[in-house]
Amino acid sequence: MGGAAPLVSCGPVKKELRPVHDNIACDVCGRTILKGERTEAFLAPGGQRHTVCDLCFGRAEHAGWIREATAGDVPTRFPRPEPRRPLLGRLFRGRGRRPPTSIDGDDREPAAEEGPPAEEAAFAAEADPEAWREPAPAPEAPPAPRPVPKEPRHVRAVPTTGDVKVERALELLNASDHQRTIAGLARTLGQPWVAAAPDTAAPSMVNVVVAWELSWYWYRVDLGDEADPISLLEKGEELSQIDEGLRAWNAGLDADGRLVAGVGSER
C-alpha cells in the first residue's frame, strides 16, 4: 500500500526583499526603495518635497533639506543661498571688520565705520574701478606771493636855515600846478600878499599863505618829500580867518607870476 511521500527538509527559507513599488526611488542617490526600508520626506529650499532613503538622511541635511515632520518649526520661506563672493569682495569684507578691543578687561564692540558696507564697495569697485580708486593727493598750494614792498619814499635833503627853507619851498611851488592857479588869480584880483615861514613843529615843513582881499590859500610844503611835497591845507574868503602867526607877509609875485621872497609888504 502506497503511503504519502515523506517531506524533505530543504533548510530555512530565506525572505527575499523585493521592491515595494518600481516607481519609488530615493531623490538623493536614485536607488529604488526596497520593501521594509525606512524612508522619510524632506523639503528642499523652495518647498519641493523629496523622498529620501535611510542611507541618505545625512546627505539631504547637508544639502540644506529639512525633514517634513519638523517643517512647522522653521520659516515657510527659505533664505536664498548667498553666492560666493569674488576675491576682491572677500578682501574688502575682511578689511572692513576689526576685532573688538579690550579696555581694562571690558570687551566692547567696535564702532561701526561710516560709509557703504565692504561688500557693496567691492561690487561697486568691480563695476567701476575708476570710481573707487583712492583719490590722488591734493596738490600742494603754491606759496603765497610775497607782498610787494611799497615804493620807498623819496627823501631829499632838508636845508638847515630858515631863509634857505623858504627859498626851497617857493621853488617847489613855482614848479607845480599851484603856481598857475596863483598866477591866474593874480591877473584877476591883482598882486597877492604872500607869507612863507618854516613850521616850528616840523623842521622839514614850510607854511605858505597867498592872500587877496576876497580869497586866500594856505599851502604846506614838505621839503623832505620828493614825490609829493605840496598840499593845500585850507582856503577862505576873508583875511581875518587867517591865523595871526601866518600873516608875516615876506614874499610876493614877480612879473612872470612866480613866487619870490623879499618883495612883500606889511599889512
C-alpha positions in Angstrom: 0.0 0.0 0.0 1.5 3.1 -1.0 1.9 5.8 1.6 2.4 9.5 1.4 5.7 10.7 0.2 7.9 11.9 3.1 8.6 15.6 3.5 12.1 16.5 2.6 13.6 19.4 4.6 15.3 21.9 2.4 16.6 24.1 5.3 15.5 27.6 6.3 13.6 29.6 3.7 15.2 33.0 3.1 13.0 36.0 2.9 13.5 37.8 -0.4 13.4 41.6 -0.4 11.5 42.9 -3.3 10.8 46.4 -4.4 7.6 47.8 -2.9 6.9 49.8 -5.9 9.0 50.2 -9.0 8.5 54.0 -9.2 9.6 54.8 -5.7 13.2 55.8 -5.6 15.5 57.9 -3.3 15.8 61.5 -4.6 19.3 61.7 -3.4 21.1 58.5 -4.6 18.4 57.5 -7.2 18.3 53.9 -5.7 14.9 52.1 -5.8 13.4 51.8 -2.3 13.2 48.2 -1.1 10.3 46.6 0.8 10.6 47.3 4.5 13.2 50.0 4.0 12.6 53.2 6.0 12.2 56.4 4.1 11.4 60.0 5.1 10.1 63.0 3.3 12.4 66.1 3.1 11.6 69.6 2.0 14.2 71.3 -0.2 14.7 75.1 -0.4 11.7 76.4 -2.4 9.3 74.0 -0.8 9.8 70.9 -3.1 9.1 67.6 -1.4 11.6 64.7 -1.8 11.7 61.1 -0.7 15.0 60.1 0.9 16.2 56.7 1.9 17.6 55.9 5.3 21.2 55.9 3.9 20.9 59.4 2.5 19.5 61.3 5.5 22.8 62.9 6.2 23.4 63.9 2.6 20.0 65.5 2.4 20.5 67.6 5.6 24.0 68.6 4.3 22.3 69.9 1.1 20.0 72.1 3.2 16.9 69.9 3.1 14.8 69.7 6.2 12.6 66.9 7.4 8.9 67.4 6.6 8.0 66.4 10.2 9.9 69.4 11.6 8.9 71.8 8.9 6.5 73.6 11.3 9.5 74.8 13.4 11.2 76.7 10.5 10.0 79.7 8.5 7.9 79.0 5.4 10.3 80.9 3.2 13.9 79.7 2.9 16.7 82.1 2.6 18.3 82.3 -0.8 21.7 80.8 -0.8 24.4 83.5 -0.8 26.5 83.4 -3.9 30.2 83.0 -3.4 31.7 86.5 -3.5 34.7 87.3 -5.7 38.1 87.5 -4.3 38.1 91.3 -4.3 34.8 91.4 -2.4 36.2 89.0 0.2 39.3 91.1 0.7 37.2 94.3 1.2 35.0 92.3 3.6 38.0 91.2 5.6 39.4 94.7 5.8 36.1 96.2 6.8 36.0 94.2 10.1 38.1 95.0 13.0 38.5 92.8 16.1 36.9 94.1 19.3 39.3 96.0 21.5 39.6 95.3 25.2 39.8 98.3 27.6 40.6 97.3 31.2 39.1 93.9 30.6 35.9 95.2 29.1 35.3 93.8 25.7 33.3 96.2 23.6 32.0 96.1 20.1 34.0 98.4 17.7 32.2 101.4 16.5 30.6 101.0 13.1 32.5 102.6 10.4 30.8 105.2 8.3 30.3 104.7 4.6 28.9 101.8 2.5 29.4 98.2 3.6 32.5 96.5 2.4 30.5 94.1 0.2 28.8 96.9 -1.6 32.1 98.7 -2.0 33.6 95.6 -3.5 30.9 95.1 -6.1 31.0 98.8 -7.0 34.7 98.6 -7.4 34.4 95.7 -9.8 31.7 97.5 -11.8 33.6 100.8 -12.0 37.2 100.5 -10.7 38.0 104.2 -11.6 35.2 105.4 -9.3 36.5 103.5 -6.3 40.2 104.2 -6.8 41.8 106.0 -4.0 41.9 109.8 -4.8 45.2 111.2 -5.7 46.7 113.5 -3.0 45.7 117.1 -3.4 48.4 119.2 -5.0 50.2 121.4 -2.5 49.0 125.0 -2.6 51.5 127.4 -4.1 53.3 129.6 -1.7 51.6 132.9 -1.0 53.2 135.6 -3.1 55.4 137.9 -1.1 53.9 141.3 -0.6 55.4 143.8 -2.9 57.2 146.3 -0.8 55.8 149.8 -1.1 57.8 152.1 -3.1 60.2 153.8 -0.8 59.5 157.4 0.0 61.9 159.7 -1.9 63.5 161.8 0.7 65.5 164.9 -0.2 67.9 166.8 2.0 66.3 169.4 4.1 68.1 172.8 4.4 69.1 173.8 7.9 68.5 177.6 7.8 65.1 179.3 7.7 65.8 181.5 4.7 67.0 178.6 2.6 64.0 176.6 3.6 61.7 179.4 2.4 63.5 179.7 -0.9 63.3 176.0 -1.5 59.6 175.9 -0.7 58.8 178.7 -3.1 60.8 176.9 -5.8 58.8 173.8 -5.4 55.5 175.8 -5.5 56.7 177.5 -8.8 57.3 174.1 -10.3 53.8 172.8 -9.5 50.3 173.3 -10.9 49.5 175.6 -7.9 51.7 178.3 -9.4 49.4 178.5 -12.5 46.4 178.8 -10.2 48.0 181.7 -8.2 49.1 183.5 -11.4 45.6 183.2 -12.9 44.0 184.7 -9.7 46.6 187.5 -9.7 45.6 188.5 -13.2 42.0 189.0 -11.9 42.5 190.1 -8.3 45.8 191.8 -8.5 49.0 191.2 -6.6 48.6 189.0 -3.6 50.2 189.1 -0.1 52.5 186.1 0.4 53.8 184.8 3.7 56.3 181.9 3.8 57.8 180.6 7.1 59.2 177.3 8.4 56.8 175.3 10.6 58.1 175.4 14.2 56.6 172.0 15.0 58.0 170.2 11.9 61.5 171.1 10.8 61.0 169.9 7.2 57.7 171.8 6.7 57.2 175.3 5.3 53.8 177.2 5.5 53.0 179.4 2.5 49.9 181.7 2.6 48.8 183.5 -0.6 46.0 186.1 0.1 43.9 188.7 -1.6 41.1 190.8 -0.3 38.5 188.3 -1.2 40.3 185.0 -1.2 43.3 183.2 0.4 45.1 179.8 0.2 47.3 178.1 2.8 49.8 175.6 1.4 52.2 173.4 3.3 55.5 172.3 1.6 57.4 169.2 2.9 61.0 169.7 1.9 61.9 166.1 2.7 59.3 164.6 0.4 60.5 164.5 -3.2 57.5 162.7 -4.7 54.5 164.8 -3.5 55.8 167.7 -1.3 52.9 170.2 -1.6 49.4 170.0 -0.1 46.6 172.6 0.2 45.7 172.7 3.9 42.9 175.3 3.8 41.4 178.2 1.9 39.0 181.0 2.7 37.4 184.3 1.7 38.4 186.8 4.4 41.8 187.7 5.7 40.5 187.7 9.3 40.2 184.0 9.0 44.0 183.5 8.7 45.8 182.8 11.9 47.9 185.7 13.2 51.1 183.7 13.1 50.7 183.1 9.3 50.4 186.8 8.4 54.1 187.7 8.2 54.0 188.9 4.6 57.5 188.4 3.4 57.1 187.4 -0.3 55.2 188.1 -3.5 54.9 187.6 -7.2 57.3 188.7 -9.9 56.3 189.9 -13.4 56.0 186.3 -14.6 53.6 185.4 -11.8 56.2 183.4 -9.9 56.6 183.4 -6.1 59.7 185.2 -4.8 60.9 186.0 -1.4 61.6 189.5 0.0 59.1 191.5 -2.1 56.1 191.5 0.2 54.7 194.4 2.2 53.4 194.6 5.7 49.7 194.9 6.2 
